[in-house]
Amino acid sequence: MTNFVLVAGARLGASAWDEVAAELRAEGHTPHPLTLSGLAEKRGVPAGQQTHVRDIVDEVERLDLRDVVLVGHSYSGIPVGQAAERIGDRLARVVFVDSSVPVDGESFLSGWPSDHVRKEIEENGGFWLPVGPEHYAGQGLTDEQIALIIDRASPHPGASLTEPAELTRPLGELPATYVKCLLDDEEPMPVVAELLKSERWELVRMDTGHWPMFSQPRGLARILAESVPTPPLPS
């Protein structure tokens, strides 16, 4: 049995993982979908990026979880990557699902043309607003799945996107799996490609779009379960 702490990307909460969590439970694992501060049922809670890191670490410690696989999707790869460094020997592995990864001193908005996002945050009271169905086109989603994502989305706290990450050691030292969703982009972003040179990182590809917990929940659950290190047989 493995404990999976599941953290969705921008604008989404724990409910994004409903189908994946059901699949993991059926295989005997224990999923812990987590809503970050300021999102979904936690709307109204002030939050920055380090708040989200603490959310994840606090959940692991509050439940006294061991053999933890931290799973971060999209934006949430950034706080998940930082939290993975901070939970010590509780960590079994970290899985980045088509996600950004933390770079020390850099924010989620660093390194790509994001002036329009900064402007939107400024114009909307410090929030990155949900988007319409056109945003999800071409990502392997049915109309019903797109409607479900939109229904579950909430404004995302802008400070979490603009605050810098704080790493305590090289990210390549962590045991990690990177799940690349091919309909979003066939190749990992350069910072991820560099990390994949580490012998502790592995790459898994999915023939779907950026929201595999909706488009291919069974396939994603299988990848998560297979990422778990196999304990050595007793001698």
C-alpha atoms as one frame of an Amber mdcrd trajectory, in Angstrom:
protein
   0.000   0.000   0.000   1.270   3.444  -0.938   0.056   6.863   0.151  -0.478
   9.181  -2.814  -0.880  12.901  -2.122  -2.532  14.266  -5.264  -2.350  17.984
  -6.060  -4.059  19.422  -9.137  -2.905  22.357 -11.210  -4.087  25.953 -11.359
  -7.758  26.674 -10.632  -8.556  23.098  -9.554  -9.025  21.392  -6.194  -9.079
  17.841  -4.832 -12.156  16.853  -6.839 -10.066  16.845 -10.027  -8.672  13.507
  -8.819 -11.971  11.714  -8.121 -11.628   9.085 -10.854  -7.884   8.580 -10.376
  -8.367   8.207  -6.615 -11.050   5.560  -7.157  -8.713   3.578  -9.406  -5.873
   3.771  -6.860  -8.156   2.617  -4.041  -9.241  -0.333  -6.146  -5.572  -1.354
  -6.374  -5.150  -1.185  -2.584  -3.415   2.202  -2.389  -4.483   5.169  -0.276
  -4.989   8.407  -2.220  -5.096  11.752  -0.450  -6.400  14.368  -2.916  -5.527
  17.814  -1.580  -7.087  21.209  -2.252  -4.578  24.025  -1.933  -5.388  27.198
  -0.002  -7.463  29.731  -1.907  -8.998  27.207  -4.310 -12.308  25.303  -4.619
 -13.744  24.705  -1.131 -10.848  26.724   0.351 -11.679  29.890  -1.590 -11.169
  33.025   0.443  -8.050  31.740   2.212  -5.094  34.046   1.399  -2.388  32.075
  -0.393   0.982  32.441  -2.027   3.324  29.798  -3.374   4.932  29.081  -0.009
   1.432  28.720   1.488   0.869  25.921  -1.003   4.173  24.275  -0.121   3.137
  24.323   3.548  -0.302  22.935   2.643   1.371  19.838   1.205   3.950  19.369
   3.949   1.312  19.926   6.652  -0.981  17.305   5.082   1.783  14.698   5.090
   2.728  15.473   8.690  -0.849  15.818   9.971  -1.735  12.359   8.682   1.709
  11.001   9.671   2.101   9.540   6.184   5.028   7.311   5.242   6.064   5.903
   1.857   4.516   8.957   0.245   4.301   9.585  -3.469   3.691  13.291  -4.032
   1.908  13.995  -7.310   1.826  17.481  -8.808  -0.033  18.450 -11.985   0.692
  21.575 -14.057   1.282  24.584 -11.725   1.316  22.334  -8.677   4.560  20.697
  -9.713   6.222  23.805  -8.322   4.963  23.541  -4.708   5.043  19.721  -4.854
   8.710  19.739  -5.879   9.578  22.002  -2.955   7.481  19.970  -0.517   9.195
  16.768  -1.691  12.499  18.163  -0.439  10.997  19.042   2.927   9.317  15.807
   3.966  12.583  13.902   4.259  12.470  10.122   4.504   8.673  10.116   4.285
   9.064  10.516   0.515   9.047   7.451  -1.728   8.839   9.343  -5.018   7.568
  12.528  -6.629   5.552  12.405  -9.838   5.220  15.490 -12.018   2.191  15.217
 -14.303   2.794  17.434 -17.357   3.839  20.052 -14.856   6.126  22.938 -14.235
   9.017  22.202 -11.890  10.484  24.545  -9.290  13.619  26.492 -10.139  15.246
  28.209  -7.187  14.481  31.928  -7.229  12.094  31.634 -10.187   8.291  31.779
 -10.240   5.667  29.878 -12.220   5.490  32.851 -14.591   9.257  32.980 -15.186
  10.686  31.864 -18.496   7.647  32.150 -20.762   5.643  35.069 -22.239   3.401
  35.729 -19.240   2.825  39.484 -19.224  -0.829  38.870 -20.103  -1.231  36.668
 -17.019   0.355  39.290 -14.773  -1.982  41.903 -16.248  -5.019  39.692 -15.700
  -4.036  39.079 -12.077  -3.635  42.818 -11.532  -6.995  43.604 -13.156  -8.918
  40.919 -11.252  -8.137  41.590  -7.638  -5.069  39.356  -7.496  -6.598  36.290
  -9.174  -6.064  34.313 -12.377  -9.591  33.676 -13.593 -11.034  30.421 -14.963
 -11.153  30.002 -18.734 -13.758  28.897 -21.268 -14.094  25.648 -23.230 -11.885
  26.837 -26.094  -8.874  26.612 -23.740  -9.318  22.837 -23.519  -9.740  22.098
 -27.244  -7.388  19.567 -28.795  -6.466  17.999 -25.458  -8.191  14.645 -25.785
 -11.195  15.697 -23.702 -14.856  15.051 -24.406 -17.358  17.896 -24.185 -18.592
  16.376 -20.924 -15.082  16.285 -19.468 -14.462  19.895 -20.472 -17.742  20.916
 -18.840 -16.680  19.085 -15.679 -13.336  20.889 -15.504 -15.028  24.255 -16.003
 -17.638  23.460 -13.350 -14.932  22.603 -10.812 -12.607  25.529 -11.609 -12.177
  28.550  -9.347 -10.075  31.729  -9.525  -6.439  30.981  -8.731  -4.503  33.115
  -6.185  -2.113  35.192  -8.262   0.588  35.447  -5.587   1.248  31.717  -5.915
   2.150  32.292  -9.560   4.475  35.238  -8.997   6.362  34.230  -5.830   9.763
  32.546  -6.326  10.485  28.915  -5.491  12.870  28.089  -2.652  14.904  24.911
  -3.132  17.269  23.484  -0.542  19.118  21.073  -2.873  19.244  20.161  -6.571
  15.894  18.803  -7.745  17.642  16.092  -9.759  18.591  14.373  -6.498  14.965
  13.454  -5.820  13.530  10.139  -7.038  11.101  11.366  -9.680   8.875  10.422
 -12.586   7.891  12.989 -15.195   4.680  12.252 -17.106   4.682  14.016 -20.489
   1.285  14.423 -22.131   1.924  14.415 -25.858  -1.091  16.391 -27.098   0.092
  19.360 -25.041   3.643  19.249 -26.405   5.650  16.269 -27.581   8.849  17.202
 -25.758   9.460  18.188 -22.125  10.364  21.807 -21.473  14.156  22.446 -21.403
  14.450  22.582 -17.600  12.716  19.197 -17.376  14.848  17.732 -20.171  17.925
  18.685 -18.155  16.549  17.068 -14.988  15.773  13.880 -16.916  19.511  13.409
 -17.375  19.617  12.447 -13.691  19.697   8.695 -13.065  17.013   9.241 -10.405
  14.470  10.636 -12.893  12.423   8.743 -15.456  10.173   9.879 -18.294   6.769
   8.365 -19.052   4.682   9.512 -22.021   0.886   9.577 -22.265  -0.935   9.927
 -25.565  -3.397  12.478 -24.232  -3.619  16.148 -23.329  -2.733  18.304 -20.356
  -5.549  17.072 -18.073  -5.070  13.273 -17.987  -6.922  12.919 -14.667 -10.039
  13.743 -16.703  -9.170  12.349 -20.145  -7.412   9.110 -19.107  -7.862   8.583
 -15.338  -7.327   4.818 -15.486  -4.133   5.168 -17.497  -2.803   7.858 -15.189
  -3.627   5.797 -12.093  -1.734   2.858 -13.589   1.328   5.052 -14.211   1.178
   6.366 -10.647   0.925   2.867  -9.207   3.803   1.647 -11.383   5.995   4.549
 -10.235   6.104   3.100  -6.717   9.485   1.559  -5.882   9.284  -2.216  -5.426
  10.609  -3.225  -1.993  13.452  -5.736  -2.028  12.597  -9.362  -1.284  13.712
 -10.575   2.167  17.000 -12.450   2.050
